[in-house]
Amino acid sequence: MRISIITPTADQPTGMALAEQWIARQTVQPDEWIVADDGEVPAALMAGQKHIVRRREHEGGRSLAGNMLAALEAVTGDLIIVIEHDDWYHPTHIETCVQRLKGGGATGSINQRYYNVQHRACRLMKNIGSALCNTAFTADHKKGMQRAAERAFRDGRICVDRYFWDALPRSYWDIHDIDTVVGIKGLPGRKGLGMGHRPDHRWTLDAEGVVLRQWVGSDADMYLELAR
């Protein structure tokens, strides 16, 4: 069973460097890691990834969708796991995805934890389907993800994940409450696209980083240092 991970990125050197750390310590290692990158400055990758460098032609949702399409075109795995450049992953994340996908289909989390390190604020949200950062699927559903990215590109929206899950028959859903991912917002570099990069009154302040430590353990120190 060949495991592929794909990462769309653009001008997020801090996030990509951290992502390399999170993948290096995974209990199950991927067979390939494809990074599709339309940043003005290509990422300095250090983990042997296949680096697809793309010319910056679009911003916002079209940038994300274009990178997803480029990565999906190159992917060769039986299992495909999305790893976003600015999010935290527990060492068992890939292992968890592999276990959940033994029956085929697509897996993800109904709940998503978000943390903005710049504002030191957190939020727990319920998703319809799953956020892109903890979506994984078998190769049988690659075309479905490609169609979702194509639609997001046409619409100029960031909701590749929403389009994917909306179109996927419920019989293929493996949605559960996963705690191996935290959506990190507010890292240095190109401004993120989601609403979590601009937290509002629905977010809870975490000035001392207590919640972050509960979620990511000692890795919190690296994130909190970035916010100083």
Secondary structure, DSSP 8 states (H G I E B T S, - for coil): --EEEEEEESS-HHHHHHHHHHHHT-SS--SEEEEEE--SS-----S--EEEE------HHHHHHHHHHHHHHH---SEEEE--TT-EE-TTHHHHHHHHGGGSSEEEESEEEEEETTTTEEEEEE-SS--GGG-EEEGGGHHHHHHHHHHHHHHT-S-HHHHHHHHS-GGGEEEE---SEEEEE--SSS--SSGGGS--TTSEE-TT-HHHHHHHGGGHHHHHHHT-
